[in-house]
Amino acid sequence: MATVTVGSAHVHYDIEGSGDGPALLLVHGTGSGGAVVNWGRTTPRFTAGRRVVTLDLSGADRTVDDGGALTVETLAAQVIAVIEDAGTGPVDLLGFSMGSPVSAAVAALRPDLVGRLVLVAGWAYTDGDEYMRNLFTLWQRLGEFDPAGFGRSVTMTGFSRGFLNAIGREGVEELIPNMPPTPGTLRHVALDLGVDVRGLLPRITAETLVVGAAQDATVPVENSRELHAAIAGSTYAEIDAGHVMFFEKEDEFVRTVKDFLGSAAA
């Protein structure tokens, strides 16, 4: 466990695994649970022969800051600081959901720090999708006035109907508390509403894989397809799952990412 100070934030990060391969840095999505909730189960699948870095962005419980409004650029600066502080050299960078535009910004602003880039269930511009704008606005309202409703909405849109039915009522009820509407989570949602990285995408030179979720009810898959179209030379893959595809189709997700990282290295 380590921390690096970026402005008012004391950014928490962890490094697991060992080996000579390029480090892989995983950037979490919306939610104050941060890296543990997103990557706790998946990180060990990537540690063979490489170090895996996970960080907690401002708004996550394990990173302390002044509680101010967040921007993509603010969080990108935190990722950059972790890469530099960890001393791992250029990393392979993977961002999920909110972490996707953040990771895209890192690759555009500091190409020297990013070897390969993976953008998972991401998007470039919230105001360009009325569904997402209204969903994030609804989350803000539920977070303020109906916390229990917030948890159910996030669960309903985070996973496909088939997955929810497969795990049954008890499994669904266990998922609901994973993303409570804490002040940190709601700071993330406010950032989600303002995302616009369209101007940065043409500056990305890293080999890039964009992964969309075909049944995504949080960030509709068309947004991933648009990211792919906007990043020159990028590769695209689509997994038949809901937004949190690495829970629903963990083996396929891991294989898709590893195949890209391996083929890009070759």
C-alpha positions in Angstrom: 0.0 0.0 0.0 1.3 3.5 -0.9 0.1 7.0 -1.3 1.0 10.0 -3.4 -0.1 13.5 -2.9 -1.7 15.3 -5.8 -3.0 18.8 -4.9 -5.2 18.2 -1.8 -5.6 14.5 -2.5 -3.6 11.7 -0.8 -4.1 9.1 -3.5 -4.0 5.5 -2.3 -2.6 2.7 -4.5 -1.5 -0.9 -4.3 0.9 -3.0 -6.4 0.4 -6.8 -6.7 2.4 -9.4 -8.6 5.9 -9.4 -9.9 7.8 -10.0 -13.2 9.5 -8.2 -16.0 6.4 -7.5 -18.1 5.0 -4.0 -18.4 2.9 -3.1 -15.4 -0.9 -3.0 -15.8 -2.7 -0.1 -14.1 -6.5 -0.6 -13.5 -8.7 2.5 -13.1 -12.0 2.0 -11.4 -15.4 3.4 -12.3 -18.0 5.3 -10.4 -18.4 4.5 -6.7 -16.7 5.2 -3.4 -15.8 1.5 -3.1 -13.1 2.2 -5.6 -10.5 -0.4 -6.7 -11.5 -3.0 -4.1 -15.1 -3.3 -5.4 -14.2 -3.1 -9.1 -10.9 -5.1 -9.2 -10.7 -7.1 -6.0 -11.8 -10.3 -7.8 -10.1 -9.7 -11.1 -6.7 -8.4 -10.2 -5.2 -11.9 -9.5 -6.1 -13.0 -13.0 -3.5 -10.5 -14.4 -0.6 -10.8 -12.0 1.3 -13.7 -13.7 4.5 -12.2 -15.0 3.6 -8.6 -14.3 2.9 -6.1 -11.6 -0.7 -4.9 -11.4 -1.4 -1.4 -10.0 -4.8 -0.4 -8.6 -5.5 3.1 -7.3 -8.4 4.8 -5.6 -9.4 8.1 -7.3 -10.7 11.1 -5.3 -14.2 10.2 -4.2 -13.2 6.7 -3.2 -13.1 5.9 0.5 -9.3 5.2 0.7 -8.2 8.5 -0.9 -8.6 11.6 1.2 -9.0 15.1 -0.3 -10.8 18.4 0.2 -14.1 17.1 -1.1 -14.3 19.5 -4.0 -15.8 19.0 -7.4 -14.0 16.5 -9.7 -13.1 16.7 -13.3 -11.6 14.2 -15.8 -8.4 16.2 -15.8 -8.2 16.2 -12.0 -8.5 12.4 -11.9 -6.1 12.0 -14.9 -3.5 13.9 -12.9 -3.9 11.4 -10.1 -3.4 8.5 -12.4 -0.3 10.2 -13.9 1.1 10.8 -10.4 0.6 7.1 -9.4 2.4 5.9 -12.5 5.3 8.2 -11.8 5.4 7.5 -8.1 5.2 3.7 -8.5 8.3 3.8 -10.7 7.0 1.1 -13.0 7.8 2.9 -16.2 5.3 3.1 -19.0 2.2 1.1 -18.1 -0.5 -0.7 -19.9 -3.6 1.3 -18.8 -7.1 -0.1 -18.4 -10.0 2.1 -17.5 -13.6 0.9 -16.7 -16.7 3.1 -17.0 -15.8 6.5 -15.5 -12.2 5.3 -15.5 -12.4 5.0 -19.3 -12.5 8.7 -20.2 -10.0 9.3 -17.4 -7.6 6.8 -18.9 -8.2 8.2 -22.4 -7.2 11.6 -21.0 -4.0 10.2 -19.5 -3.0 8.5 -22.8 -3.6 11.8 -24.7 -1.9 14.1 -22.2 1.1 11.8 -21.3 1.7 9.4 -24.1 5.2 8.7 -22.7 3.5 6.9 -19.7 1.1 4.6 -21.6 2.2 1.7 -23.7 -1.1 0.2 -24.4 -4.6 1.4 -23.6 -7.8 -0.6 -22.9 -11.1 1.3 -22.6 -14.0 -0.8 -21.1 -17.6 0.3 -21.2 -16.6 3.9 -21.6 -17.8 7.0 -23.3 -16.6 10.4 -24.6 -19.4 12.9 -24.2 -22.3 12.7 -21.8 -24.4 15.5 -23.3 -24.4 13.6 -26.6 -26.5 10.8 -25.1 -29.8 11.8 -23.6 -30.3 8.4 -22.0 -27.1 8.7 -20.0 -27.6 12.3 -19.1 -31.0 11.5 -17.6 -29.8 8.3 -15.9 -27.0 10.2 -14.1 -29.4 13.0 -13.2 -31.8 10.3 -11.8 -28.9 8.9 -9.7 -28.2 12.3 -8.3 -31.9 12.6 -7.2 -32.1 9.1 -5.8 -28.8 9.6 -4.0 -30.2 12.7 -2.3 -33.8 11.6 -1.6 -33.9 7.7 -1.9 -30.7 6.0 -1.1 -32.3 2.5 -1.3 -33.7 3.4 -4.7 -30.2 4.5 -5.8 -28.8 1.1 -5.0 -31.5 -0.7 -6.9 -31.2 1.5 -9.9 -27.4 1.1 -10.1 -27.8 -2.7 -9.8 -30.6 -2.9 -12.4 -28.5 -0.9 -14.9 -25.1 -2.4 -14.0 -26.0 -5.9 -14.9 -28.0 -7.6 -17.6 -31.5 -9.0 -17.0 -30.3 -12.5 -17.7 -27.5 -12.2 -15.2 -29.8 -10.9 -12.5 -32.3 -13.6 -13.0 -29.5 -16.2 -13.0 -28.1 -15.2 -9.6 -31.6 -15.0 -8.1 -33.2 -12.7 -5.5 -30.7 -13.4 -2.8 -27.8 -12.7 -5.1 -29.4 -9.5 -6.4 -30.0 -8.3 -2.8 -26.3 -8.9 -2.0 -25.3 -6.7 -4.9 -27.4 -3.7 -4.0 -25.2 -2.4 -1.1 -22.0 -2.5 -3.2 -22.5 1.1 -4.4 -24.1 3.2 -1.8 -24.8 6.9 -2.6 -22.0 8.2 -0.4 -20.8 11.8 -0.9 -17.8 10.3 -2.8 -20.0 8.3 -5.1 -22.2 11.4 -5.8 -19.1 13.4 -6.7 -18.3 10.7 -9.3 -21.8 10.9 -10.6 -21.5 14.7 -11.0 -18.3 14.2 -12.9 -20.0 11.6 -15.1 -22.6 14.2 -16.1 -19.8 16.6 -17.3 -17.6 14.1 -19.3 -16.4 15.5 -22.6 -13.0 14.1 -23.9 -13.8 14.3 -27.6 -11.0 16.8 -28.1 -8.4 14.5 -26.5 -9.2 11.3 -28.5 -7.3 12.3 -31.7 -4.2 12.8 -29.5 -4.1 9.2 -28.4 -1.2 7.3 -30.0 -1.0 4.2 -27.8 -2.2 0.9 -29.2 -5.8 0.9 -28.0 -8.5 -1.7 -27.4 -12.1 -0.6 -26.9 -14.4 -3.1 -25.2 -18.1 -2.6 -25.3 -20.8 -4.5 -23.4 -23.6 -5.5 -25.8 -26.3 -5.4 -23.0 -25.0 -2.3 -21.3 -27.9 -0.4 -19.6 -25.6 2.2 -17.9 -23.4 3.3 -20.8 -25.1 2.0 -24.0 -22.8 0.1 -26.2 -23.0 2.7 -29.0 -20.8 4.9 -26.9 -18.0 2.3 -27.0 -18.4 2.0 -30.8 -18.1 5.7 -31.1 -14.9 5.7 -29.0 -13.4 3.1 -31.3 -14.3 5.2 -34.3 -12.7 8.3 -32.8 -9.4 6.7 -31.8 -7.2 6.1 -34.9 -6.0 2.5 -35.3 -7.9 1.2 -32.3 -9.2 -2.4 -32.0 -12.8 -3.1 -31.0 -14.3 -6.1 -29.1 -17.8 -6.6 -27.8 -18.8 -8.9 -24.9 -22.5 -10.0 -24.6 -23.0 -8.8 -21.0 -24.2 -5.9 -19.0 -22.1 -2.9 -17.9 -20.0 -4.8 -15.3 -18.9 -7.3 -17.8 -15.9 -8.5 -15.7 -18.5 -9.9 -13.1 -20.8 -11.4 -15.7 -18.3 -12.8 -18.2 -15.1 -12.8 -16.2 -13.3 -15.4 -18.2 -14.2 -13.8 -21.6 -13.2 -10.4 -20.3 -9.8 -11.6 -19.0 -9.1 -13.5 -22.2 -10.0 -10.5 -24.4 -7.7 -8.2 -22.5 -4.8 -10.7 -22.3 -5.1 -11.5 -26.0 -4.8 -7.8 -26.8 -1.9 -7.1 -24.5 -0.1 -10.1 -25.7 -0.6 -9.5 -29.4 0.3 -5.8 -29.0 3.5 -6.7 -27.2 4.4 -9.1 -30.1 
